[in-house]
Amino acid sequence: MKNIAVVGGGNWGKNLIRTFFELSALAAIVETSESLREEIKSTYPSLPVYSTIESVKKDPSIQGVVVATPASTHFEIAKECLTYGKDVFIEKPMTLSSKDGESLEKIAQLNECILMVGHLLLYQPAIQKMKAVLDSGEIGQIVSLHQQRLKLGRVRSVENVLWSFGVHDLAVFLYLIGEQPSEMQCVGQNVLQPSIEDDVYLHLTFENGVKAHLHTSWLYPEVVRKLVVIGTMGMLVYDEVSQKVTLHQKGIHSDLSNRDEGHKIIFHGESKPLTIECQHFLECIEKRKQPISDGANGTAVVRILEKALR
């Protein structure tokens, strides 16, 4: 059933348009740029392409709206669509303030709408595998998480590298740990622009004693996307570049001697997290169930980003 409209046909919006089209769920596209509209029309001649959301939000046949516009516009577009009773999927970051995020949560609840945030990494099968291992207790209690997201990347002029690169990783921290952070330390460096951090270290402490550390940089010579989870009985390493999750059966004994019983790859394979994420949104609409990356998850991530910025 074609019941989804995508708002925004830019760099990432094109991927969402293509994916929902492949899932036979795309009903309409909204794009303010005339040149992009013409490009989209030539690629999807059978679909209506609008310049505003007016036609979409008033169309009763459209159940869900996907917002893939600049982050500064997320709140107003989502608010309008939710008010008209549309289920909404917002790309990350959900909003630019936790206050706006909380407001969208309330509007969605009032109108009995699904509100989902595009925290793509939560739909990566490797992360789901890690979650299952942690829940099973195979590596004992979580002690710490260490995430690196580094590359010579696309530099932003509005948000810093933590807002640009770190949103997915913070969502994963909250998902794997299952709690909100109680303490925070953040150190950043401005190299290219006077008020925009290019390199940021964020350190989080959670109520249960777990520590989580995130290093993001768009001024780095190599592509590094790696998550390490340290447990009391073992360790997990997720290399996002190679799409491998390795279980290390090692640690330190009570007498401070090393224990190393080897390692094994427990997940390896290519996947399509965007397809899985889009399918999840469609399933949530159909079954009226809460998304994994719901509005509360989106707001919680923005709340951390706000505190880190301060």
C-alpha positions as CSV (number, residue, x, y, z in Angstrom):
1,M,0.0,0.0,0.0
2,K,1.4,3.4,-1.0
3,N,0.9,5.5,2.2
4,I,4.2,7.3,2.8
5,A,5.3,10.8,1.8
6,V,8.9,11.8,2.0
7,V,9.6,15.5,2.7
8,G,13.1,16.4,1.4
9,G,14.9,15.1,-1.6
10,G,18.5,16.1,-0.8
11,N,21.5,13.9,-0.1
12,W,19.9,11.6,2.5
13,G,16.3,12.2,1.4
14,K,17.1,10.5,-1.9
15,N,18.0,7.3,-0.1
16,L,14.8,7.3,1.9
17,I,12.8,8.1,-1.3
18,R,14.4,5.2,-3.1
19,T,14.0,2.8,-0.2
20,F,10.3,3.5,0.4
21,F,9.7,3.3,-3.4
22,E,11.4,-0.2,-3.4
23,L,9.1,-1.2,-0.6
24,S,6.1,-0.1,-2.7
25,A,5.1,2.3,0.1
26,L,5.9,5.7,-1.5
27,A,2.8,7.9,-2.3
28,A,4.3,11.4,-2.7
29,I,7.4,13.5,-2.4
30,V,7.9,17.1,-1.2
31,E,10.9,19.2,-2.2
32,T,11.2,23.0,-2.1
33,S,14.1,23.2,-4.6
34,E,12.8,23.5,-8.2
35,S,15.9,21.8,-9.7
36,L,15.6,18.9,-7.3
37,R,11.9,18.5,-8.0
38,E,12.6,18.2,-11.7
39,E,15.3,15.6,-11.1
40,I,12.9,13.6,-8.8
41,K,10.1,13.8,-11.4
42,S,12.3,12.4,-14.0
43,T,13.3,9.5,-11.7
44,Y,9.8,8.8,-10.4
45,P,7.4,10.0,-13.1
46,S,4.5,8.1,-11.7
47,L,4.6,9.9,-8.3
48,P,3.3,13.4,-7.4
49,V,6.1,15.8,-6.4
50,Y,5.0,18.9,-4.4
51,S,6.7,22.1,-3.4
52,T,5.0,22.3,0.0
53,I,3.5,19.9,2.5
54,E,0.0,21.3,2.3
55,S,-1.2,18.6,-0.1
56,V,0.4,15.8,1.8
57,K,-0.8,16.7,5.3
58,K,-4.4,17.1,4.0
59,D,-4.4,13.9,2.0
60,P,-6.3,11.2,4.0
61,S,-4.7,8.4,2.0
62,I,-1.2,9.3,3.3
63,Q,-0.7,7.7,6.7
64,G,3.0,8.5,7.3
65,V,5.3,11.4,6.6
66,V,9.1,11.1,6.5
67,V,11.0,14.3,7.3
68,A,14.4,14.4,5.7
69,T,14.9,18.2,5.6
70,P,17.6,20.3,7.4
71,A,17.5,19.8,11.2
72,S,16.4,23.4,11.8
73,T,13.1,22.7,10.0
74,H,12.3,19.3,11.7
75,F,10.2,20.6,14.5
76,E,7.7,22.8,12.5
77,I,7.2,20.2,9.7
78,A,6.7,17.3,12.2
79,K,4.4,19.4,14.4
80,E,2.2,20.2,11.4
81,C,2.0,16.6,10.2
82,L,1.3,15.2,13.7
83,T,-1.4,17.8,14.3
84,Y,-3.1,16.5,11.1
85,G,-2.9,13.0,12.5
86,K,0.0,11.7,10.4
87,D,2.5,9.2,11.7
88,V,6.0,10.8,11.5
89,F,9.5,9.5,10.9
90,I,12.1,12.3,11.5
91,E,15.7,12.0,10.4
92,K,18.4,12.6,13.1
93,P,18.8,14.8,15.0
94,M,15.2,14.8,15.9
95,T,15.2,18.5,16.8
96,L,17.7,21.1,17.8
97,S,16.4,21.3,21.4
98,S,15.1,18.8,23.9
99,K,12.2,21.2,24.6
100,D,11.0,20.9,21.0
101,G,11.5,17.1,21.2
102,E,9.3,16.9,24.3
103,S,6.7,19.0,22.6
104,L,6.6,16.6,19.6
105,E,6.2,13.7,21.9
106,K,3.2,15.3,23.6
107,I,1.6,16.2,20.2
108,A,2.1,12.6,18.9
109,Q,0.6,11.2,22.1
110,L,-2.4,13.6,22.0
111,N,-3.1,12.7,18.3
112,E,-2.4,9.0,18.8
113,C,0.4,9.1,16.2
114,I,3.5,7.1,15.8
115,L,6.7,9.2,16.2
116,M,10.0,7.6,15.1
117,V,13.5,9.0,14.8
118,G,16.0,7.9,12.2
119,H,18.7,6.5,14.5
120,L,19.9,4.2,11.7
121,L,22.5,2.3,13.7
122,L,19.9,0.8,16.0
123,Y,18.6,-1.1,12.9
124,Q,22.0,-2.5,12.0
125,P,21.9,-6.3,12.6
126,A,25.3,-6.2,14.2
127,I,24.0,-3.9,17.0
128,Q,21.0,-6.2,17.5
129,K,23.4,-9.1,17.8
130,M,25.5,-7.2,20.4
131,K,22.3,-6.4,22.3
132,A,21.4,-10.1,22.4
133,V,24.8,-11.0,23.7
134,L,24.7,-8.4,26.4
135,D,21.2,-9.4,27.5
136,S,22.3,-13.0,27.7
137,G,25.0,-12.2,30.2
138,E,27.7,-13.9,28.1
139,I,30.3,-11.2,28.8
140,G,29.0,-10.5,32.3
141,Q,28.2,-7.0,33.5
142,I,29.0,-4.1,31.2
143,V,31.9,-2.0,32.5
144,S,32.5,0.5,29.7
145,L,31.8,1.3,26.0
146,H,34.3,3.0,23.7
147,Q,33.1,4.4,20.3
148,Q,35.2,6.0,17.6
149,R,33.7,7.7,14.6
150,L,36.5,9.4,12.7
151,K,37.2,10.4,9.1
152,L,38.2,13.3,6.8
153,G,34.6,14.2,6.6
154,R,32.0,16.7,5.3
155,V,32.6,19.7,7.5
156,R,29.4,21.5,8.7
157,S,29.1,25.2,9.3
158,V,26.2,25.2,11.7
159,E,26.4,22.0,13.9
160,N,29.7,20.7,15.3
161,V,31.1,17.2,14.6
162,L,29.4,15.7,17.7
163,W,25.9,16.8,16.4
164,S,26.8,15.7,12.9
165,F,28.6,12.3,13.6
166,G,27.7,11.3,17.1
167,V,23.9,11.1,17.1
168,H,23.7,7.4,16.1
169,D,26.4,6.4,18.6
170,L,24.6,8.1,21.5
171,A,21.4,6.4,20.5
172,V,23.3,3.1,20.6
173,F,24.8,3.9,24.1
174,L,21.3,4.5,25.5
175,Y,19.9,1.3,23.8
176,L,22.7,-1.0,25.0
177,I,23.0,0.4,28.5
178,G,19.3,1.0,29.0
179,E,19.7,4.1,31.2
180,Q,20.2,7.8,31.0
181,P,23.7,9.3,31.8
182,S,24.0,11.0,35.2
183,E,27.4,12.7,34.6
184,M,29.2,14.1,31.6
185,Q,32.5,15.5,30.5
186,C,33.1,17.0,27.1
187,V,36.3,18.3,25.4
188,G,36.3,19.8,21.9
189,Q,38.8,21.5,19.6
190,N,38.1,24.2,17.0
191,V,40.6,24.0,14.1
192,L,38.8,25.0,10.9
193,Q,36.1,27.4,12.3
194,P,36.2,29.6,15.4
195,S,32.9,28.3,17.0
196,I,32.5,24.8,15.5
197,E,34.2,21.9,17.1
198,D,36.0,19.6,14.6
199,D,37.1,17.0,17.1
200,V,35.2,16.1,20.3
201,Y,35.7,13.6,23.2
202,L,32.5,12.9,25.2
203,H,32.6,10.9,28.4
204,L,29.4,9.7,30.0
205,T,28.8,8.1,33.4
206,F,25.5,6.2,34.0
207,E,23.6,5.5,37.2
208,N,24.6,1.8,37.1
209,G,28.3,2.8,37.1
210,V,28.9,2.1,33.4
211,K,31.2,4.5,31.6
212,A,30.8,5.4,27.9
213,H,33.3,7.2,25.8
214,L,32.8,8.7,22.3
215,H,35.4,10.3,20.0
216,T,34.1,12.0,16.9
217,S,36.2,13.9,14.3
218,W,35.9,15.0,10.7
219,L,39.6,16.0,10.7
220,Y,41.2,12.6,10.8
221,P,43.4,10.8,8.2
222,E,41.7,7.4,8.4
223,V,38.1,6.1,8.5
224,V,37.5,4.5,11.9
225,R,34.1,3.4,13.0
226,K,34.5,1.0,15.9
227,L,32.6,0.2,19.1
228,V,34.2,-1.8,21.9
229,V,32.2,-3.1,24.9
230,I,34.1,-4.2,27.9
231,G,32.4,-6.7,30.3
232,T,33.4,-8.4,33.5
233,M,33.7,-11.8,31.6
234,G,34.5,-10.8,28.1
235,M,34.6,-8.1,25.4
236,L,32.9,-7.3,22.2
237,V,34.3,-5.4,19.2
238,Y,32.1,-4.1,16.4
239,D,34.1,-2.9,13.4
240,E,31.5,-1.0,11.3
241,V,33.8,-0.8,8.3
242,S,34.2,-4.6,7.9
243,Q,30.8,-5.3,9.5
244,K,32.2,-7.8,12.0
245,V,31.4,-8.3,15.6
246,T,34.1,-10.2,17.5
247,L,33.7,-11.8,20.9
248,H,36.9,-11.7,22.9
249,Q,36.9,-14.3,25.7
250,K,39.5,-12.5,27.8
251,G,39.9,-10.3,30.8
252,I,41.8,-9.9,34.1
253,H,41.6,-12.4,37.0
254,S,41.1,-11.3,40.6
255,D,44.9,-11.8,41.2
256,L,45.4,-9.3,38.3
257,S,46.8,-12.0,35.9
258,N,45.5,-12.0,32.3
259,R,42.9,-14.4,31.0
260,D,42.8,-15.1,27.3
261,E,40.7,-17.9,25.9
262,G,40.7,-16.7,22.4
263,H,38.2,-14.9,20.3
264,K,35.5,-15.7,17.7
265,I,33.6,-13.7,15.1
266,I,29.9,-13.9,16.0
267,F,28.5,-11.7,13.2
268,H,29.8,-10.9,9.8
269,G,27.9,-9.8,6.8
270,E,26.5,-7.0,4.7
271,S,23.2,-5.6,5.6
272,K,20.7,-2.9,4.7
273,P,19.9,-1.1,7.9
274,L,18.0,1.6,6.0
275,T,15.6,-0.9,4.5
276,I,15.2,-2.6,7.9
277,E,14.5,0.9,9.5
278,C,12.0,1.8,6.8
279,Q,10.2,-1.6,7.2
280,H,10.1,-1.0,10.9
281,F,8.3,2.3,10.4
282,L,5.8,0.7,8.1
283,E,5.2,-2.1,10.6
284,C,4.8,0.4,13.5
285,I,2.1,2.2,11.4
286,E,0.3,-1.1,10.6
287,K,0.4,-2.6,14.1
288,R,0.3,0.7,16.0
289,K,3.4,-0.3,18.0
290,Q,6.1,1.8,19.6
291,P,9.3,2.1,17.4
292,I,12.7,1.1,18.8
293,S,13.9,4.7,18.1
294,D,10.8,6.5,19.4
295,G,10.3,10.1,20.3
296,A,11.7,9.6,23.8
297,N,14.8,8.1,22.4
298,G,15.3,11.0,20.0
299,T,14.7,13.6,22.8
300,A,17.1,11.8,25.1
301,V,19.9,12.0,22.5
302,V,19.2,15.7,21.9
303,R,19.3,16.3,25.6
304,I,22.8,14.8,25.8
305,L,24.0,16.9,22.8
306,E,22.6,20.0,24.5
307,K,24.5,19.3,27.7
308,A,27.7,18.5,25.8
309,L,27.5,21.8,23.9
310,R,27.2,23.7,27.1
